[in-house]
Amino acid sequence: QVQVVESGGGLVQAGGSLRLSCAASGRPAFSTWPMGWFRQAPGNEREFVAAIRWSADNTDYADSVKGRFTISRDNAKNTVYLQMNSLRPDDTAVYYCAAGRPFGAKSRSPDEYAYWGQGTQVTVSS
C-alpha cells in the first residue's frame, strides 16, 4: 500500500513563497517512483504543475510556473518538495502530490500517476 501525504500549504501574500512537502511511503521503494505535483482551482480541471524523474536527474514544469517553482526530492527522506516563489493570486488552488509507477517516466498526465495525496490548500492574496 502506498501512502502520499502533502503538507505546507497556507495563506500567503502575492510575491511571497511557500514550500510544499510530500511524504510518501510504501513498496517498492520511494526512489523508484516518478513524482508529480498538480493543482486544482475551484471550477477548473486538475492541471499539471511539475514532475521529477525517479532518479531526480530530470524535471518538467508547466509554463505558468517555470522559473518560479522548483521541484526536488530527497530519496533518503522519502519526500518530494515544491518550492514556490513569486506567488500570484492565480496560483491559488488545492495542490496534490502524486506518485507514479516504479521506474515509470515523469509525465504531465494525471493518468500516469497511481497514488495521490489528499491535497493541501494554497491561497495567494493580492
C-alpha positions as CSV (number, residue, x, y, z in Angstrom):
1,Q,0.0,0.0,0.0
2,V,1.4,3.4,-1.0
3,Q,0.5,6.5,1.0
4,V,1.1,10.0,-0.1
5,V,0.7,13.0,2.3
6,E,1.1,16.6,1.4
7,S,1.8,19.5,3.8
8,G,3.0,23.1,3.8
9,G,0.0,24.9,2.3
10,G,-1.4,28.1,3.7
11,L,-2.2,31.7,3.0
12,V,0.5,34.0,1.6
13,Q,0.6,37.4,0.0
14,A,1.3,37.9,-3.7
15,G,5.1,37.8,-4.2
16,G,5.6,35.5,-1.3
17,S,6.9,32.0,-1.1
18,L,5.8,28.6,0.2
19,R,7.4,25.2,0.3
20,L,5.2,22.2,-0.1
21,S,6.3,18.8,1.1
22,C,5.0,15.4,0.1
23,A,5.9,12.3,2.2
24,A,5.4,9.0,0.5
25,S,5.7,5.5,1.9
26,G,5.1,2.0,0.6
27,R,6.6,-0.6,-1.6
28,P,8.5,-0.8,-3.8
29,A,11.0,1.9,-2.7
30,F,10.1,5.6,-3.0
31,S,13.3,6.1,-5.0
32,T,11.8,4.2,-7.9
33,W,8.7,6.4,-8.3
34,P,8.4,9.4,-10.5
35,M,6.6,12.1,-8.6
36,G,4.4,14.9,-9.7
37,W,2.6,18.0,-8.4
38,F,-0.8,19.0,-9.7
39,R,-3.3,21.7,-8.7
40,Q,-7.0,22.3,-9.0
41,A,-8.7,25.6,-8.5
42,P,-12.5,25.8,-8.0
43,G,-14.4,25.3,-11.2
44,N,-11.2,24.2,-13.0
45,E,-9.8,20.8,-14.0
46,R,-6.8,19.4,-12.3
47,E,-3.7,20.7,-14.0
48,F,-0.1,19.7,-14.1
49,V,2.4,21.8,-12.2
50,A,5.7,19.9,-12.0
51,A,7.2,16.5,-12.2
52,I,10.5,14.8,-11.3
53,R,12.0,11.6,-12.5
54,W,12.6,8.8,-10.1
55,S,16.3,9.3,-10.3
56,A,15.9,13.1,-9.7
57,D,18.0,13.9,-12.8
58,N,15.2,15.3,-14.8
59,T,12.3,17.7,-14.1
60,D,9.4,19.2,-16.0
61,Y,7.3,22.3,-15.3
62,A,4.2,23.8,-16.6
63,D,4.8,27.1,-18.5
64,S,2.8,29.0,-15.9
65,V,5.2,28.1,-13.1
66,K,8.5,27.8,-14.9
67,G,11.2,30.0,-13.3
68,R,9.1,30.4,-10.1
69,F,8.6,26.9,-8.8
70,T,11.2,24.2,-8.2
71,I,10.5,20.5,-7.7
72,S,13.1,18.4,-5.8
73,R,13.3,15.2,-4.0
74,D,15.2,13.6,-1.1
75,N,15.0,9.9,-1.6
76,A,16.7,9.3,1.8
77,K,13.7,11.0,3.4
78,N,11.0,9.6,1.0
79,T,10.0,13.2,0.4
80,V,9.4,15.4,-2.6
81,Y,9.2,19.2,-2.4
82,L,7.7,22.0,-4.3
83,Q,9.4,25.4,-3.6
84,M,7.0,28.1,-4.8
85,N,8.4,31.7,-5.2
86,S,6.9,34.9,-6.6
87,L,3.4,33.5,-5.9
88,R,0.5,35.1,-7.7
89,P,-3.2,35.1,-6.9
90,D,-3.8,32.7,-9.9
91,D,-1.6,30.1,-8.1
92,T,-4.4,29.7,-5.6
93,A,-5.6,26.1,-5.7
94,V,-5.5,22.8,-3.9
95,Y,-2.2,21.2,-4.6
96,Y,-1.9,17.5,-5.0
97,C,1.2,15.3,-4.9
98,A,1.1,12.0,-6.9
99,A,3.4,9.0,-7.2
100,G,3.8,7.2,-10.5
101,R,4.6,3.6,-11.2
102,P,8.0,2.2,-10.4
103,F,10.7,3.3,-12.9
104,G,8.0,5.0,-14.9
105,A,8.6,8.2,-16.9
106,K,7.7,11.5,-15.4
107,S,4.5,12.7,-17.0
108,R,2.2,15.7,-17.3
109,S,-0.8,13.4,-17.4
110,P,-2.7,12.6,-14.2
111,D,-3.5,9.2,-15.7
112,E,0.2,8.2,-15.3
113,Y,0.1,8.6,-11.6
114,A,-1.2,5.7,-9.5
115,Y,-1.3,7.2,-6.0
116,W,-2.5,10.6,-4.8
117,G,-2.4,12.6,-1.6
118,Q,-5.4,14.4,-0.1
119,G,-4.3,17.8,-1.2
120,T,-3.2,20.9,0.6
121,Q,-4.7,24.4,0.1
122,V,-2.6,27.3,-1.2
123,T,-4.2,30.7,-1.1
124,V,-2.4,33.7,-2.5
125,S,-3.9,37.1,-1.6
126,S,-3.5,40.2,-3.8
